[in-house]
């Protein structure tokens, strides 16, 4: 990936790799596996993870559900949910996380759905709007919305970074890191 090192929106592949390694260390410490459900990032989170040697120890699978039909068919997201809230919404990414957990062997999942541009935005959901969800088996998903600046590549790269970093922020995964250091 080419990045402009002077742009506040640039994300380096080295930074993404470091985040993926940290996520893997925490998941491995817990004995947990991860599944991803990606829309606007098109599998970039899964690619970043699987670039790490040994990630098969902690990464189960990735779902690239770019279309609404794919979200429904592969993850069980309800058509009515998408119609009511739009594919880029908290309820849909929550359903994507639930589906990723249901249709995988993972204990942890993340979901990403957004509008990377250059078109497709609206006054309520401008280009750069990305919804995230992180969840684990037996607990409610955590969601967050970000609005990123920059071109399509920059929006997507920032979304990958946020998806990975969001895993590190979760208390139940951070506990694994503390326990491994004891």
Secondary structure, DSSP 8 states (H G I E B T S, - for coil): ----TT-TT---HHHHHHHHHHHHHHHHHHT--EEEEESTTTTHHHHHHHTSTTGGGTEEEEEE--SHHHHHHHH---HHHHHHH-SSSHHHHHHHHHHHHHTSS-SEEEEEEE--SSS---SSS-TTEEEEEEEETTS--EEEEEE--SSHHHHHHHHHHHHHHHHHH-HHHHHHHHHHH-
